[in-house]
Amino acid sequence: MQVKSRHHLRSDAVSDVEGTLEDQLGVSPDGDTYERVEFEDTDWEVVLIDGEPQVAYFDEEPFVTVRGANAYGPDRRVVTVDAGAISFVSDGADVMRPGITEATEDISPDDLVVIAEESHGKVLAVGRARVDGAEMAGEEGKVVDSLHHVGDDLYEFSG
């Protein structure tokens, strides 16, 4: 991914990002430097916290990347999948009801969510919920659209 621009965030922008992540996920990033990176060939914009791509903008909304989620361990907006779903989710597939073991109750349709595997709690992907958290588990149907996953260009990007 070709970097188009890179600049340090002002303190008010840093406060906005930190406040949004605290409200959404209950996580508090704490870095010394915050840089916003825009790319030539994609709509993704990334915030590097101390040089690590830990936040990205999805439809203008800041949210943790897979790396950021694994660094901070959110306890809100989490969808947990079973071992059978890991390879699909890791390859960027949307999340289907049968693979879900649990989802936090604070999820509403259109919320950004993190998708974690059940045995170690590692985050595999970030997606957008289609239904409430209480309706995630079940027999059939797509419930989370995948936006970013382990191994994609955003995951592989290093500041």
C-alpha positions as a Markdown table, in Angstrom:
| # | Residue | x | y | z |
|---|---|---|---|---|
| 1 | Met | 0.0 | 0.0 | 0.0 |
| 2 | Gln | 1.4 | 3.3 | -1.1 |
| 3 | Val | 1.3 | 6.1 | 1.5 |
| 4 | Lys | -0.3 | 9.2 | 0.2 |
| 5 | Ser | 0.1 | 11.4 | 3.3 |
| 6 | Arg | 1.3 | 11.1 | 6.9 |
| 7 | His | 0.9 | 13.6 | 9.7 |
| 8 | His | 0.8 | 13.8 | 13.4 |
| 9 | Leu | -2.7 | 14.2 | 15.0 |
| 10 | Arg | -3.4 | 17.4 | 17.0 |
| 11 | Ser | -4.2 | 16.8 | 20.7 |
| 12 | Asp | -8.0 | 17.4 | 20.1 |
| 13 | Ala | -8.0 | 14.7 | 17.4 |
| 14 | Val | -6.1 | 12.3 | 19.7 |
| 15 | Ser | -8.7 | 13.0 | 22.4 |
| 16 | Asp | -11.6 | 12.3 | 19.9 |
| 17 | Val | -10.0 | 9.0 | 18.9 |
| 18 | Glu | -9.3 | 7.9 | 22.5 |
| 19 | Gly | -12.8 | 9.0 | 23.6 |
| 20 | Thr | -14.5 | 7.1 | 20.8 |
| 21 | Leu | -12.6 | 3.9 | 21.6 |
| 22 | Glu | -13.3 | 4.2 | 25.3 |
| 23 | Asp | -17.0 | 4.6 | 24.5 |
| 24 | Gln | -17.2 | 1.8 | 22.0 |
| 25 | Leu | -14.9 | -0.8 | 23.4 |
| 26 | Gly | -13.9 | 0.2 | 26.9 |
| 27 | Val | -10.3 | 0.5 | 25.8 |
| 28 | Ser | -7.9 | 3.4 | 26.5 |
| 29 | Pro | -5.0 | 3.7 | 24.1 |
| 30 | Asp | -2.1 | 5.4 | 25.6 |
| 31 | Gly | 0.6 | 6.4 | 23.2 |
| 32 | Asp | 3.2 | 9.1 | 22.9 |
| 33 | Thr | 2.8 | 9.7 | 19.2 |
| 34 | Tyr | -0.4 | 9.5 | 17.0 |
| 35 | Glu | 0.1 | 9.7 | 13.2 |
| 36 | Arg | -2.7 | 9.5 | 10.6 |
| 37 | Val | -1.7 | 7.8 | 7.4 |
| 38 | Glu | -3.7 | 8.0 | 4.2 |
| 39 | Phe | -3.0 | 5.6 | 1.2 |
| 40 | Glu | -3.0 | 6.1 | -2.5 |
| 41 | Asp | -4.9 | 2.9 | -3.5 |
| 42 | Thr | -7.4 | 2.4 | -0.8 |
| 43 | Asp | -10.0 | 4.3 | 1.3 |
| 44 | Trp | -8.4 | 3.1 | 4.5 |
| 45 | Glu | -6.9 | 5.6 | 6.8 |
| 46 | Val | -4.8 | 4.4 | 9.7 |
| 47 | Val | -3.7 | 5.9 | 13.0 |
| 48 | Leu | -0.3 | 4.8 | 14.1 |
| 49 | Ile | 0.1 | 4.8 | 17.9 |
| 50 | Asp | 3.8 | 4.8 | 18.7 |
| 51 | Gly | 4.4 | 3.5 | 15.2 |
| 52 | Glu | 1.9 | 0.6 | 15.3 |
| 53 | Pro | -1.3 | 0.5 | 13.1 |
| 54 | Gln | -3.7 | 0.2 | 16.0 |
| 55 | Val | -6.7 | 2.3 | 14.8 |
| 56 | Ala | -8.3 | 2.6 | 11.3 |
| 57 | Tyr | -11.2 | 4.6 | 10.0 |
| 58 | Phe | -14.1 | 2.5 | 8.7 |
| 59 | Asp | -16.6 | 4.8 | 6.9 |
| 60 | Glu | -15.1 | 7.8 | 8.8 |
| 61 | Glu | -15.5 | 6.0 | 12.2 |
| 62 | Pro | -12.3 | 5.3 | 14.2 |
| 63 | Phe | -12.1 | 1.7 | 15.4 |
| 64 | Val | -9.3 | -0.6 | 16.5 |
| 65 | Thr | -7.5 | -2.7 | 13.8 |
| 66 | Val | -6.9 | -6.4 | 14.5 |
| 67 | Arg | -3.5 | -5.5 | 15.9 |
| 68 | Gly | -5.0 | -2.8 | 18.1 |
| 69 | Ala | -7.7 | -5.1 | 19.4 |
| 70 | Asn | -5.2 | -7.7 | 20.3 |
| 71 | Ala | -3.0 | -5.0 | 22.0 |
| 72 | Tyr | -5.9 | -3.6 | 24.1 |
| 73 | Gly | -8.3 | -6.6 | 24.6 |
| 74 | Pro | -11.7 | -4.9 | 24.3 |
| 75 | Asp | -14.6 | -6.3 | 26.4 |
| 76 | Arg | -17.4 | -4.6 | 24.5 |
| 77 | Arg | -18.6 | -5.2 | 20.9 |
| 78 | Val | -17.0 | -8.6 | 20.8 |
| 79 | Val | -18.3 | -11.5 | 18.7 |
| 80 | Thr | -16.7 | -14.9 | 19.6 |
| 81 | Val | -16.4 | -17.7 | 17.0 |
| 82 | Asp | -15.7 | -21.4 | 17.4 |
| 83 | Ala | -12.7 | -23.3 | 16.1 |
| 84 | Gly | -14.5 | -24.3 | 12.9 |
| 85 | Ala | -15.0 | -20.6 | 11.9 |
| 86 | Ile | -11.4 | -19.5 | 12.4 |
| 87 | Ser | -10.0 | -20.3 | 9.0 |
| 88 | Phe | -13.0 | -18.7 | 7.2 |
| 89 | Val | -12.9 | -15.5 | 9.3 |
| 90 | Ser | -9.1 | -15.3 | 9.0 |
| 91 | Asp | -9.5 | -15.4 | 5.2 |
| 92 | Gly | -11.9 | -12.5 | 5.3 |
| 93 | Ala | -15.2 | -14.3 | 5.1 |
| 94 | Asp | -18.3 | -12.7 | 6.6 |
| 95 | Val | -19.4 | -14.3 | 9.9 |
| 96 | Met | -22.4 | -16.7 | 9.9 |
| 97 | Arg | -24.6 | -17.5 | 12.9 |
| 98 | Pro | -23.6 | -21.2 | 13.2 |
| 99 | Gly | -19.9 | -20.3 | 13.9 |
| 100 | Ile | -20.7 | -17.9 | 16.7 |
| 101 | Thr | -20.5 | -19.1 | 20.3 |
| 102 | Glu | -21.4 | -15.7 | 21.9 |
| 103 | Ala | -21.7 | -12.0 | 21.3 |
| 104 | Thr | -21.8 | -9.1 | 23.8 |
| 105 | Glu | -25.2 | -7.7 | 24.4 |
| 106 | Asp | -24.1 | -4.1 | 23.6 |
| 107 | Ile | -24.0 | -4.8 | 19.8 |
| 108 | Ser | -26.6 | -3.1 | 17.6 |
| 109 | Pro | -27.0 | -3.3 | 13.8 |
| 110 | Asp | -24.4 | -1.3 | 11.9 |
| 111 | Asp | -22.0 | -1.3 | 14.9 |
| 112 | Leu | -18.3 | -2.0 | 14.3 |
| 113 | Val | -17.3 | -5.2 | 16.1 |
| 114 | Val | -14.2 | -7.3 | 16.8 |
| 115 | Ile | -14.3 | -11.0 | 16.0 |
| 116 | Ala | -12.3 | -13.2 | 18.3 |
| 117 | Glu | -11.7 | -16.9 | 18.5 |
| 118 | Glu | -13.0 | -18.7 | 21.6 |
| 119 | Ser | -10.0 | -20.7 | 22.8 |
| 120 | His | -7.4 | -17.9 | 23.3 |
| 121 | Gly | -9.5 | -14.8 | 22.7 |
| 122 | Lys | -7.3 | -13.6 | 19.8 |
| 123 | Val | -9.0 | -11.2 | 17.5 |
| 124 | Leu | -9.1 | -12.4 | 13.9 |
| 125 | Ala | -11.1 | -9.7 | 12.2 |
| 126 | Val | -13.1 | -6.4 | 12.4 |
| 127 | Gly | -16.6 | -6.3 | 10.9 |
| 128 | Arg | -19.9 | -4.5 | 10.8 |
| 129 | Ala | -22.8 | -6.1 | 12.7 |
| 130 | Arg | -26.1 | -6.8 | 10.8 |
| 131 | Val | -28.1 | -7.7 | 13.9 |
| 132 | Asp | -28.2 | -7.1 | 17.7 |
| 133 | Gly | -25.7 | -9.0 | 19.8 |
| 134 | Ala | -28.5 | -11.1 | 21.4 |
| 135 | Glu | -29.5 | -12.3 | 17.9 |
| 136 | Met | -26.0 | -13.3 | 16.7 |
| 137 | Ala | -25.9 | -17.0 | 17.6 |
| 138 | Gly | -28.2 | -19.3 | 15.8 |
| 139 | Glu | -28.7 | -21.8 | 13.0 |
| 140 | Glu | -28.3 | -19.8 | 9.8 |
| 141 | Gly | -27.6 | -16.5 | 8.2 |
| 142 | Lys | -24.9 | -13.9 | 7.8 |
| 143 | Val | -24.7 | -11.6 | 10.8 |
| 144 | Val | -21.3 | -9.7 | 10.5 |
| 145 | Asp | -19.8 | -8.3 | 7.3 |
| 146 | Ser | -16.0 | -8.6 | 7.4 |
| 147 | Leu | -14.1 | -5.3 | 6.9 |
| 148 | His | -10.5 | -6.1 | 7.9 |
| 149 | His | -8.9 | -9.4 | 8.9 |
| 150 | Val | -5.6 | -11.1 | 9.8 |
| 151 | Gly | -3.3 | -11.2 | 6.8 |
| 152 | Asp | -5.0 | -8.5 | 4.7 |
| 153 | Asp | -3.1 | -5.4 | 3.4 |
| 154 | Leu | -4.1 | -3.3 | 6.5 |
| 155 | Tyr | -2.9 | -6.0 | 8.8 |
| 156 | Glu | 0.4 | -6.4 | 6.9 |
| 157 | Phe | 1.0 | -2.6 | 6.8 |
| 158 | Ser | 3.8 | -1.5 | 9.2 |
| 159 | Gly | 4.4 | 2.1 | 10.0 |
